[in-house]
Amino acid sequence: MIWPFNKFRKQIARIEITGAIAGSTRKRVLEALKTIEEKRFPALLLRIDSPGGTVGDSQEIYSALKRLREKTKIVASFGNISASGGVYIGMGAEHIMANPGTITGSIGVILRGNNIERLLEKVGISFKVIKSGPYKDILAFDRELTDQEKDILQQMIDTSYQQFVQTVAEARNLAVETVRSFADGRIFTGQQALELGVIDRLGTEEDARRWAAELAGLDPEKTPVFTIEERKPLLSRLMGKSQITSSLSAGTDWIEFELSTSGQPLWMYRP
């Protein structure tokens, strides 16, 4: 479908990525990026306020942003926090801006499992397991990891870490060893990120919007922004959400994320 030239060619698209990055985020963002491509927006303002999330979902969003860059100018704006997977996604943008006090970094991988073996022993519960191989129940919650299992998981984490480091090095035109020197899980401010070469400029989201307009050859004073959001059911749009309801929903989302990602490698900042 060919969209009217003037309707979208003179606007800046905006996508906001907030909270933990998981399947629902990936789905929403990929659909939004497809809309931007179809409607031929000349520029995208990508607002990221996320501590990161699942590895695969972050990689898919990053790949989609790289493809879109062939047609659309992309500027990423880091908000209060853009760490780990949030940084990885930002690498898909041509240019990155952050506030001086933005919390970013945390480049690395983490994997956590739950071991409640001692609790189960106290209440007299045990499990009988029949498996096809010695590692089929790796990270089972009712027993400790063996040394061999730790080695297997460490190798997986190391591979994922290398993918992260390589992407940052290529995106920011840095040597791999340079990236490794600060990619040890530490967090740093936007000011420090600028000094390390992880971002390009310091500034607000409004500064990033103006930059995106300039890159696309548009008037930064007059060019409007079109925020692409997930369409909500009519009843939800009419009723809205109270602050209490929104807070409860956010809490529920985090609990769901924690449970659903147990045992998965994550590109995520966990304070």
C-alpha positions, 0 to 999 in steps of 0.5 A: 500500500502506498501512503500519502506522501505529505502525511508521513514523509514530514513527520518523525515517528516515535517508539517508546521502549519501557520496562523489561524487554520480553516477548510482548515488547518485541512483538509491539516494537516489531509491528511499530517498525513495520508501520514506520517502513510502510508509511515511509517515515523519514526519521525515528526517535527511539526512546529507551527506558529499560533495564534490559531483558531477554537475549533473543527478543533484544536481538530481534529488535536490534536486527529490525532497527538495523534493517530500517536504518537503510531507509529511515534515520534513527536516533535513540534517546536513553531515558532514566535507565537504559542498561544491558539489553536496552543498550543492545537495542540502542546499538541498532540506532545510527546515533545515541543521546543520553542525559548526563545522569542516565544509568546505562551500561551493565553490558553482560549476561546473567542467568539465575535459577531457583534452588529450594532443595533445603526447603523441600527436604524440611517439608518432606517433598522429593521428586523422581526424575527419569530423563534421556540424558544427564543434563536434561534437567539442568537448573532443576529447582530441587537440586544443586548444579553439578560441576559439569552443568556449571561448565556448560552454562558458563560456556553458554553465557560466555558465547552470549557475552561475546555476541554482546561485546562484538555488537557494541564494538561494531556499532560504536567503531570500538576495538573489542578489547576496548569494549571488554574493558568496561563490559564487565557488568558495571553501570555508568552514567550518560556522561561516562558513556560519552567518554567511553564512546558508547553514546554520541551526545548528551541531551534530552529527548527533545534534543534527540528529536531535533537531531533526528529532524536535522538528519532527515532534512526536516525543520526541527522547529515545525516537524511534528512527532507521531508516537506509534503505540499499541492499540488498546481495547476501546473499553480500556481507552474510554476508562483509562487506568488509575495510578493504583491500578497502573502500579499494581499492573506494573508489579504483576508484570515484573513478577510474571517476567521473573517467573517466566525467565527463570533459567534463561540468559538475560541481558539485564541490569539487576540491582 
